[in-house]
Amino acid sequence: MTTAPDVRRQRVLQRSAARGDTFSFEVTPAMFDAMETQFELATDEALARSAVIATG
């Protein structure tokens, strides 16, 4: 399962705007767009060693 790029973008920008307890730096739209080109789906091997948390 993967999340659509527009949903990932919205989530990242909302976290930047909220500046919650774990905030360390703002991710601008340009920063997101540049890094989105590097996005890769997790492999089955990586997922087998991960904890996946459903958030809604």
N, C-alpha and C positions, 0 to 999 in steps of 0.2 A: 504494500500500500504506500502511496506517496501523496503528498499534498501539492496542489496546483501552485505554480509560481506566484500568482496574484495573491493567494491566501498566505503563502510564506512571507511575501513582501508586506502585506497588511499586518501580520503578527509582529514582525521585526520592527516596523515603524511605530506600532502601538507600544511595544516595550521600550523603545527609545524615548517616546513622549512621556510615558508613565514614570520613568526614572525610579523604579522600585528599589528594594533593598539590595539587589545584586547588580545594580547599574554601575558600569565602569566607564562607558563612553557612548556617545550618540552614534547611531548608524544612520547616515543620511540616505536618501533615495539613490543618489549616485553611487554610494558605497555598496548598497545592496545590489544594484544593477550590475556593477563590476564583478562582484563575487558570485552572483547567480550563474554566471557562465561557467563557474567551477563546480557547481552542484553535481553530486553523484549519488545515485541510489545506494543504499547500504546493501552489501552482499549478504547472502544467506549465512556465510561464516561470521560476519560482523554481527548480524542480528542474533545469532545463536549465543553470543557472548554479551548481549545487551539486555537491559530492562526496558521494555516498551510500556509507556504509561498512556492510557487512553484518557483524554481530557474533555471529552464531551462530544 
